Amino acid sequence: MMELYQALQELRTAIQEHAEAAIARLRAKEALEEALARAMVAGEVQGRNEEERKAKARTLLADYYKAVTEAEEALIWAKARLDIAKYWVEGLSALAQGGKGEVL
């Protein structure tokens, strides 16, 4: 029973970490969009076509793009930890029910 309690605590932590990672990703995207808008208004993102403008933006705002990528990677890992914690709780719950496949 103590192991189930520990698993539930791990699940709680994983849920919180997943939420925090999702919020961090949203904030990174917002920061990128804001920086891109400022650069466009300032005339810093120019080019003959859309492809050149995108390339200029990626170069100019590389740190913002990197922050978004890192936030997305962190969210992927947080989701993986959440899934593992869920499976752990489900497995222990099934064992607690006598292995009948029932989940608490």
Secondary structure, 3 states (H helix, E strand, C coil): CHHHHHHHHHHHHHHHHHHHHHHHHHHHHHHHHHHHHHHHHCCCCCCCCHHHHHHHHHHHCHHHHHHHHHHHHHHHHHHHHHHHHHHHHHHHHHHHCCCCCCCC
